[in-house]
Amino acid sequence: MIMGKAGVIIALLALGFSAVLAQPFAPGQGVLPSGNLLTTDPGGPYNFSLLNTQTTEVRAAIAFKKDLTDMDIIHFLTNVECLEGQFDTWGTFGHGFIDNLQLGGPTPIGARKAPLSEKYLSMMQEVALNEQGHALMTRHAGSANPCPVIDYDAGFNAWMAYAFGLPKGVTVEQKFGKPFDPFLNDQNFILSVLSLEELGATGNKGLAGIVGNPVLSQAIAGLATSATAQATLERVMLFDLKDKIIEPFGETAQQVFARISAMRDSLDGPQFDDQGIVNSDSRTIAVPHDYANYIPTDIRGLTFARTPAQALNIIFLGDKSGKGTFFPEGVVGRIKTGEGFDELASGVENFPIWPKKAPQMTVAEFGEVLPPITADGPKNVTGELDLAQSLAGVKQDATADSRGLKPSPMGAPNFANLSHVTVAAPGRVSPDAKVHLDRSEL
C-alpha cells in the first residue's frame, strides 16, 4: 500500500515536471533565466575577459531592462522605424507611409523629395522599401501606436548645431547664414540617412539582450542585420561623396560625418562604438589601402550595440525632458527618454543586481585627441578618430603598407534591378500617399 502511494506521488511529480519542461518560456523568464552568465550551460564557466565590448553591451542591456515588457520594446521600435522610414521614403519617393504603417500619425514636418541623382537612386529606393518593411514588422508584432509627430528640419539642425559645437541657443542659420537642408542634394541626404540609420542598426542589435520572446528576438535580429547592411550601402555611397561640400558648412561630407560620429559617441556612455567613413586607427578594422570604413566594428569585426536609452540620449542630445529635436511632442510608449543611458549592471557573475553609474570617460583616460569640436575647425580631417573618442593605448602598426593587403579597385555597382516590392497589404490610404509605382516611375 505504501509502495502504491509512493508510486502515485512519483507519477504526479513526473507529470508536473514534464509540464514544466513543455513550457520553457514562462512569462517574464526570457530566453536566459537570471543567474550566472559565466555558467549558463554545462560548457562553462566561460571567460569573457577578452570580449570586453560585448560584455559592456550586455551589462547595459540588463541594467536597462528593469520591468519593461517585450511590447514596450516593440512600441519603442515603432518610433524609431517611423523616424527612419518616413525620412527615407519621403526623400526617395516624394511621399510618406501608406496608412497601415502610419496608423493615423501626421505627415512629418519638413518632409519632401530629395533630387537624387540616378547613380544613387536605386540604392536608396531599396533602403527606403526595407525601412517600410521594418515599420511593418512593428505592426505585425502588435504595435498599434500611430507614428509620432516628427520634425526633420528642427531635428537635423539641432543635431548639426551640437555637432559643430555651437553655444546653446545659437542656430546653424545664425552661424552659417542659412539652415542645414537634409533634402538638398545627394551628399546632404545620404549623410542624413546614415546619421539616423546607424542608430537603428546599433539599437536593434542592442535589443538582443533585452527581448525575451524568441520569436520577437528573431525578428529583431533580422532588423539589426538588415539595418547594418543598409548602413554599409549608405557608407559606400557617402565614401563616394566624401569630398563633396555639405552646405551650409563649407566642409566635406567626410568632415561633417566625422562630427556626427563624434557627437553620437559622446552621448551614449563611455564605450567606444562610433566611427567615421575614414578610419586610420589600426586598432579597429578598416581597409588598409585608403582607410575606407564601410562597416564600423571592433577589432574582432563585430558590430556595436546600443540600448534604447543610449539611442534616445543621442536623439535628444542629452535632454532628459523627452521632447525636442526630431520629436517635438516626444515619443509614444513607456520608453521616452535617455534616462539611465550610462547605467551598467555591475558584473557578469550575478545578474540582475542593482545597476551602477558608468560616467563618460575623460580625454585623459582615452588618450590624446584633438581640441573640442567647434564651428571654426578643424578643416583638415586626417582620420575620423581624431574627431571622435579614441581607445586607450599606443597605436601600433598604423601605416597602410604595414597593415598588409591593398585591395584591387572595386567594380562598378549594378543598377539593373528596377523591380518594385510592395510592402504591406493595401489598406486605408492617406490622401497624400502614393501607393503604387510602376516601372516607368522608377
N, C-alpha and C positions, 0 to 999 in steps of 0.2 A: 504493500500500500504506500509505504514511504517512498519506495523507488518510483511508483507510479506518479505521485505528486511531484517528485523531483523532475521526472521526465516532462511533465506538463509545464513546469516552470522554465525548464531549459528550452522547450519548444517555443514558449511565449517570448522568452528573451531573444531567441534566434530570429523569430518573426519580426520583433521590434527592431533588431539590429539590421535586418535586411531591408526594412522600410526606410531606415535612416540612410543606408547605402544607396537606396533608389532615389534619394533626393539630395544630391551632393551640393546643390546651390541653394541653401536655405536663405530666406530673406535676411539681408544685412551681412551675410557671410562674405560675399565677394568670391573671386576666384581663389585667392590665397587667404587662409584664415590668419588672424592676428597671431603673432608669435615671433620666433627667432628666424630672421631671413637667411641666416647662415646655415640653417638646418631644415630647410623646407621639405626635404625628402631624404631618403636613406643615403643618397650620394654625397651628402655634406659631411662635415662642415665645409662651406665654400669660403674661399679667400677673395674678398672684393677690394683688397687694398690697392690694386692697380687699376681697377675700374672706378676711379675717383669721380669722374664726371657723371657716370650713370648712378653711382651711389648718392651723390648730391641731388640728382633729379628725383630719385625715389624718395629721399628724405623730405624734399619739398612737397612732393605729391601727398605723402601720408600726413604731413602737417596740415596741408590744405583741406584734406577730405572732411574732417570733422563729422558733422551729421548730415552732410549733403547726400541726396539720393542720385541715382543714375539719371532720373528725369530732370533734376536740377542741372546736370551736365548737358543734357540734350537741349534744354532751354537756353543755356549759355551759348551753345554752338549755334543756335538759331540766330542770335545777334551777330555773331562773327561771320557766318555764311551770308547773311543779308548784307553786311557791310562790304565784304569782298565781292560777292557775286553780283550785286547790283552795280558796283563800280565797273567791274569788267564788262558786264552786259551792256550798260549804257555806253561806255566808251567805245566798245567794239561794234555793236549793232545799232545803237541810237535809240534803244527802247529798254524798258525795265523788265522785271519778272512778270510772268503771267500770274493770275490771281491765286492759283492754288499753291504758289510758292510765297507770294506776298501776304496772302490772308488778310487783306484789308489795310495793310500798312501804307503809309503815304509815300508818294514819289520823293526820292531823296533830293535835298536842296543842292542845287548846282550841277545836277546830273545832266550830261549832254554827250554827244558823239565826238570822239577824237578823230582828227583827219589822219588816220593811219595809212602809211604807205603800203603798197602791195607786198613788199618784202616781208612785212611783219603781220599782215592782216590775218592770214590763215592760221598762223600760230596762236594769235590772240583769240581768234574765233574758237579754237579748241579749248583754250584755257577758260573762256567765258562759259562755254557749254558745260565743261566739267564743274565749274563753280555753281551753275544752276543745279547740276546733279547733286552737289554737296548740300545745297539748301533742301532739295527733295529728300535726301536721306534723313534730315532732321524731322521732316513732316512724316515720313514713313515710320520713324522711330517714336512718333507720338506727340511732337510739339505742335500745338495749335496756336501758339502765340504769334501775333502779327509781327512783321518786321518793324523795328522801332523807327523813330524819327532820326534821319541821318543827314548830316551836312558835310558834303565833301569839300566845299570851298573853305569853310571855317576850320575843318579838321586838318587838312593838309597845310594850311597857312599857319596854324598853331604849331604843328609839328616842325615846320621849317624854321619858324622863329626860335623855337627851342634848340633845334639842331645847329643853328647859326649863332647861338649864344646871345641872342638879343635880350636886353633887360626886360623884366616883366612889364607888360603894358605897351611895349614898342612892337609895332606890327611889321611884317615883311614889307607892306606897301610904304610905310613911313621910312623905312631904312633904305629900300631899293627902288622906290618910285612907283611900283605897281605890285599887285599881289601875285603870288605864285598860282599859275593855272595848270592843274594836273591833266587837263584835256588838251593842252595847246598843240602838241606835236608828238612825234614818235618818242623822243627821249623823255619828255616830261611825263607822258602817260605810262610808259613801261617802267620808269623809275618809281612812279607812284604805285603801280600794280605790285611790283616786287616788294615795296616797303610794307604793304599790307599782307602779301602772300606769305612771307616768312613768319609772321605772327601766327597765321593759320597752321603752317607746316610744323613749327615747333610746338604750338599749343595743342594740336591734335595728338602728336606723339606724347606730350605730357599727360594726356588723359589716360594713357595705358596703365598708369599706376593708381588711377582713381576710380575708374568704372569697374564695377563688379560683375555685371551680367556679361557672360561670354559672347552672346550674340551682338550686343551693343559694342563690346570691346573689339570684336572682329570688324564691325562696320567702321568704327573709328580708326582702326589700323589702316583700313582702306582709304579713309580721308587723309591720314598722315602720309601714306606713300604717294597718293595722287598729288597732294599739295606739294610735296617735296619734288616730284617730277616736274610739276608746273613751275615751281620756283627755279629749278635748274634751267628750264627752257627760257624763262624770263632773264636769268643771268646771262645766258648765251646771247640773247638779243641786246641786253644792256651793255655787255662787253663789246659787242659790235658797234655800239653807240657811245662808247666810253669817252671819246674825245669831243663829242658834240656838246655845245654850250646849253646849260639849263638856265632858262630865263625865269626871273629877272636877275639872277645872282651873278652871271658872268663867269661861272665856274663850270668845269666839265661835269658830265654825268658821273664819271669816276669819283671826282672830288665830292660832289654833293651826296652821292650814295655813301661815301665814307663817313660823312657827318651823320646820316640817318643810322648807319650801323652803330656808330659810337653812341648815339642817343639811345637806341634800343638797348644796347649792352649796359648802359649806365643806369637804367631804370628797372632792371629785373633781378637785382640782387648781386652777390659777389662773384657768381660763376662767370667764366669766360665762354660766351655762347653766341657771338655775333661776329661776322667777318665781312669785309667789303668784296668787291668783284675782282680786285687785285690784291694779292696777299704774298708779301715777300718774307714772311716769318717762317723759317724752316721747321719750327716746332709744331706746325699744323700742316695739313696736306693741301698742296696747290700744285698746278702744273709747273714743273721745274723751269721750262724754257722762258716763258713770259709771265709767270706768276699768276696766270689766269685762275680764278677761284669760282668754278661753276657750281660746286657742291660743298658748302661750308660744313666741315666736320672737325672732330678732334683728331688726334694723331692716330687713332685706331680706325679712322674712316667712318666713324659713327656720327649720325646727325644729332642735333641738340633737341632738348625738350623744355617747355615752359608750362607752368601751371596757369589756370585761368586768372589767378590773382596777379601773376607776373605779367601776363598779356594785358590785363586791364590797367595795370600800373603804367605800362608803356603807352597804351591808348590814351589814358587820361593825363599823361605827363606827370605822374606822381600825385595828382589831385585826388584826395580821398572823398570828395563830395559825390563822385559817381556821375557827374554831369559835366558836359563841355566837350571840346574838340569835335569829334565826329558824332557824338551823341548828346545833343543839346538838352534832351529830356531824360537822359540816362538809358540804360539797357533794361530789357524785360526779363524778369525772373529773380531768383534769390541771390544769384551771384552778380553783384552790382558794382563792386569797387576792387581796387588793388590792395585792400586792407590785408595785412598778413603776407604780402608777397615775399618778404625776406625771412619767413619762418622756416626752420628746418627741424624735423624730428631728430632727436638727439643721438641716435645710433642705430646701427643695423642689427644689433644683438637683441633688442627688445622693442617691439612695436605693438600697439602705439603707446607712447607716453607723452607727457607734456612737451610741446614744442618750445624751442628757444630761439631767440633772435640771432640772425647772422648778418650783421651790418655790412654795408658796402665797404669793400677793401679800399685802402688808401693808395695813392700813387706810389708811395714808398714800398708798400707791400707788393705791388705789381711790378715794380721796376721802372726804369726811365721811360717816360712818354713825352710827347710834345706839350707845350703850354696849353692852357684851356682853349677850347674851340671858340672862336669869335667870328663875327661877320667880316672882319678885316683880313682874315687869313687863317691858316696858311694857304697860299695859292698853288704851291707845288706839292703834290702828294707822291712821295716815293714808295710808300707801302701803306696799305689801308690800316694796318695795325698801329701805325704811327698816330692815327687819329682815334684809335679805339683802345680798350683795355688790353694789356699785354700779359702773357703768362710770366710768372716769375722765373728767374734763372738766366744763365748766359746763353746767347744764341750760339748754336753750333751748326756747321755745315750750311752756311747761309747763302752760298752763291749758286747760280743756276747750273754752272758746269759741275760743281762738286755734288750736286744732288742727282746727277745721273741722266736719265733719259731725256732727250729732246724730241718731242713728238713731231711727226710729219704734219704738214698743213691739213686742216680739217676740210673735208669735202663740202661742196655747196649743198645747202639744205634743200629738201624736196618739198615743193609746194604743189604737187599734183593732186593731193587728196582734197577735193572740194565737196565731199559728202556732208550732208547736214543731218545731225542726230536730233530727233525730237526728244526733249527732256520733259517728263511729267505728262500725265494724261490730260487732255483738254478739259478745262473747267470754265468757270465764270471768268470772263476776260475783262480786265480793266480797260476803260475807254482809250487810254493812250498806249496800250500794249499791242505789239505786233507779234502774232503767234507763229506765223509760218514764213519761212524764207525759201524761195525756190532757187534753183541753181543760177539763174540769171542775176540774182541779187547778191550772190556770194562774191 
